[in-house]
Amino acid sequence: MLKTSTSWSSETSGGRLLASDEPVSFEIQGHDGQSRFLITCDHAGHLLPRSLGDLGLSDADLDRHIAWDIGAGVVARQLGAALDAMVITQRYSRLVIDCNRQLDAVDSIATTSERTEIPGNRGIGPAAAALRAQEIFHPYHDQIARALDRREAAGISTILIAVHSFTPRYLDVARQWHAGVLYIRDGRHAEPLLRLLRAEPGLVIGCNEPYRADPLTDYSIVEHAERRGLPYVELEIRQDLIAEPAGQAEWVARLARLLPLAAASAATPPSS
């Protein structure tokens, strides 16, 4: 049910999406981190620009997975601190624009998510869509690209870790996995990590499950890792396992222990 006080607009006024007092789309932690790892989280936040109101959604809907990856941002930032790694997270809701989708993907600006209609995303014109990309999507990805460029110029080898979370149920179907390891072509870091996670007691770990990484839809690992020839992994952790501090700490400790082991056994890059 929508709130009776719902307000939204699919267009903005004055040629700006974000007001001057609203935060930029990205947050950076650990600028001086010395780790090989660079950690990202595309769906860490669920802020909405004031110019878009509430997109016609209730507060409860905006707290759901349709708006963000619950727990993923906390895990990414704590993992960065544990590994002395730079972390770049995205502050705004995926419902404004999805920072892990190609801009021409049908769900780049979703009008329906799971079974929920997104009224404020109906009828988005090209100018309004471009404005969302200009102020949310591009600044976030530009920060990641600049960080990788600086590291390359300094001769620092990098492994990209993209942190996400997924729902325990999707469209009434229960998901058996505790976490998933995703990659496309380059599995030199993902495959060792997959083996290590599957050796952990009591865990069910999917390979490209519950989502399959796809170069036609996924953006971050394609743009920042595959195209640069960098080893990487996209991690999906089930949200009920990292929604609270105890579970977050457990997964951070596990990943801080296993990621360096996977890196130590990483293979050479795949041939083109």
Secondary structure, 3 states (H helix, E strand, C coil): CCCCCCCECCCCCCCCCCCCCCCCCEEEECCCCCCCEEEEECCCCCECCHHHECCCCCHHHHCCCCCCCCCHHHHHHHHHHHHCCEEEEECECCCCCCCCCCCCCCCCCCCEECCEECHHHCCCCHHHHHHHHHHHHHHHHHHHHHHHHHHHHCCCCCEEEEEEEECCEECCEECCCCEEEECCCCCCCHHHHHHHHHCCCCCCEEECCCCCCCCCCCCHHHHHHHCCCCCEEEEEEEHHHHCCHHHHHHHHHHHHHHHHHHHHCCCCCCCC
